[in-house]
Amino acid sequence: MNIVVCVKYVPDAQGARTFTEDNTTDRENVDGLLSELDEYAVEEALKLVEAGEGEVTVLTVGPAGAAEAIKKALQMGADKGVHVLDDAIAGSDAPATSLVLAEAVKKIGTPDVVLTGLASTDGTMSVVPAMLAERLGLPQVTQVSQLEVSGSSVTGRRDSDSASETIEATLPALIGVTDQINEPRYPSFKGIMAAKKKPVETWSLADLGLDASAVGLESAWTKVDSFAQRPPREQGEIVKDEGDGGVKLAEFLAAKKFV
């Protein structure tokens, strides 16, 4: 079984996030890492291959630093990586991102399974998997917390607050997993050393047969018009209870329109 896992290099959620002068996310002046939600997709791909045979290819689209996301996945156990790197991609929206990913998957060779995480931890849109499946002409089974592949079919369980759905599709298919599906492994020392020798290819838009006008901020359907820094937290108000603490609390909540 050959699996392609789409992963994203995102700003560290613990860092201070901001935007650049052209109102795009600043990815240069903040530490980045493999999106945590994508680690579950990598882990599930490794489990599927370990249960049989095949290989796992990790695919990412992003700046030079995105190579770190591929590196982490290779250390976990993936076999090889593909990095789509082109300055023209900066500022791309979800439709453009799905276009680049689709052409890259086609160039890799349509696999048995395309795996994605639930969403990226920076954009949190959770729409690229569906767009990618549409562009590839594949059935999609997304937001699954349990996955089983048997022969030429795949079965996934999707849990919600009110019910659980069981969805079946034929292979090849695109599968999107949640953070409930497994527990991602930590790279071992052996895995870290082995990753140094694993192949990673770097492709440009030209390698994919795409024109720069189809991607980037100028072709995006949505743009950030403006942004403002979050105001600093103000010191809280201390109310001394002199027998009227309840009244003062009610007045405070009413003034803030909490009640």
N, C-alpha and C positions, 0 to 999 in steps of 0.2 A: 504494500500500500504506500503510495506516494502522497505526502501531505505538504501543503504550503500554509504556513502560519503568517498572517499579516500582523505586524506589531508596530508600535509607534514610540518614538523617542519624545518624552514630554518633560516640561519643567518640573523640578522637584516640588511637590505640593507643600513641603515644609518651608520652601524659600519664599521670598517676597516677589510676587508676580506683578508685572507691569507691561506697558505697551511701548512700542517704538514710536518715532515721530510720524510714521505713516499709519499709525493706529493698528498695527499688527502685534501679535504676542512677541515679547522680547525673549528670544531663545538663546541669545548670545551671552547675556550677562547674568545668567542664572544656571545653577547646576541642573543637569538633565539626567534622565534614567529611563529604563524600559518601563512603560506604563504598567503599573501593578496589575491591572485587570487583564492585560495581555499575557502575563505570566501563567494564568490559568489555561489559556489556549495552548501555550507552548507545552505545559505539563500534560494536557490531554492528548496532544499529538504524540508525545513521547510514549505515553501509555499505550496508545493504539499500535504504534510500531513495535514496541517491546512485546506486545501480545501476539505478534505475527512476524512480519518482515516488511521492509520498505525503508524509506528515508524521509527526513523532515527538513524542508527548506524554509528558512525564515526570510520574510520579505518586509522591507521597510522603505518608506519614502520620507526624505527629510534632509536636513543640512549635514555637514560633515560629522557633527557630534552624534548623529543617529547611528553611526557605526558602533557606539557603545551599547545600543539596544540589541543589535545583532550579536555582539560579543557576549552579552549576558545569556542570550538564548543558546548560543553555541556552548557556553560553559555548562549550561543545564543539560545539554546532550543533543541538541539539534545537529544535523550533519553538515549543512552548508548555508550560506547566506547570500542574499541579493539586496543591494542598496541602490535605490534610484536617487541619484544626486544631481541636481541641476538648479542653478540660481533662479531660473525662471519659475520654478514651482512655488517659491515663497509667497505666502498669502493666499494660496489656493483654498477654495471652499470644499465642502463635502462632495458635490458632483465632480469637480475637477480631480480631487483626490481619488475617488472611485475609478475615474477614467484611467489615471496613471497606474493604479493597482491592477486594473483589469488587463491592460496591455502588458504589464510585467508578468502577470500570471500566464497569459497566452504565450509569452516568449519563453518562460520556464517550461511550458508544456502543461496543458490542463491536467491537474492532479486528480486523484480519487476524491480527496477532501480538501477544501479550503477552510481553514479554521480562523476565527477571529474572537476577540474578547467581547465583553458586553458593551464597552464604550471606552474611549480614551479618557484619562483622568484630567485632561486639560479642557477639551471641548465638550465632553460628556453629551454628545448629540445622539449617539447610538443609531445613526442612519446609514453610515458607510457600508456596513455588511449587506443590507438590503439592496443598496445601489450597485454594489459590486456583483451580487448574485444576478441582478437583472442584466448587467452588461455582459456577464459571462454566459447567460442563458442557463443558469443552474437553479435547481430547487433550493430553497433556503429553509433551514430549521434554526431559528435564533432564540436566544435567551433560554438555553436549556441548562438544567442543573444535573442531568443524568444522560449519558450517551452510550449507545450500544451499536456496534457495526457488525452485521452478519451477512456474509455473502455480498450481494450487490445492493443491499439496502442499509439504511441507517435509521435508528429510532431514538428520539430524544424526548425527555420529559420537561415540560415547561411549567413551573410553579408560579401561582399568583396568590393573592390574599384570600381568594374565594374558592379556587379550584386548581387542580393539576391537569394539564393536557398532555397526551401522548401523541407525538407526531412522527410519521414515518415518511421517508423519501428514498428515492432510488439514487444510487451513485452514478456519476460524480455529483457532489452536493456541497453547498456552503453551510457550515455549522458555526453558530455563534454561541459561546458558552458564558455562564455567569461565574461569580466567585464562590458559588456553592458546589461546584462540580468536583473539586479536588483540592488538594493542598500542594501548591507548587514546591518542588524540591529546591534545596540550596545547592549551588554548585560545589562539587567536591574538589579537592586539590587535584585529583586525577583529571576531572572534567575541565578545570581551569587550564591545566597544562595542555590537554588534548586540543582545546579550542584554538590554541596558537597555530596549529597546523591545518585547521579546517579551511576550505576555500570560501572566499567571499568575493563576489563579482560586483562591480560598480557600473551602473548603466546611466546614460543620460537620456533626455527626451528623444534625441535623435536616434538613439539605439532602439527606442520603442516605436519609432515612426510617428511621433507626436510633434505638433507644432507648438511653439511657445505661446502662441496666441490663445490656445485652448485652456491654458492653466494660468495660475498666478492671480494676484490681487485685481488686476484690471478686468479679468474675465469672470470674477466672482459675482455670484448672484446676491450675496450679502456682504456688507462692509461695516466696520465699526466707525461711526461718524465722530465720536468723541469719547473720552474717558476721564475719570477723575479719581485721584487717590482716595482710599477709604479714610475717613477722618479718624484721628487718634481717639482712643477710648477715654472718656471723661471719668473723673473720680466719682465713685458712687456717693450717694447721700446717706448719712447716718442719722437715724431717727431714734432719739431717746424715748423710751416708753415711760411716761410719767402718768400712766393711767389712761392715756388717750392714744396709745400706740395703734390700736385697731382703727380708729378714726383716721389717723394720719396715713396709715397704709391704704385705706379705702380711697382717700383723697388723692394719693399719689397715683394709684392705679387708674382712677377716673381721669386724672389730668393727662395721663399717657394714652387714654382711650383703650385700656386693656379690659375695662368693665363698662 
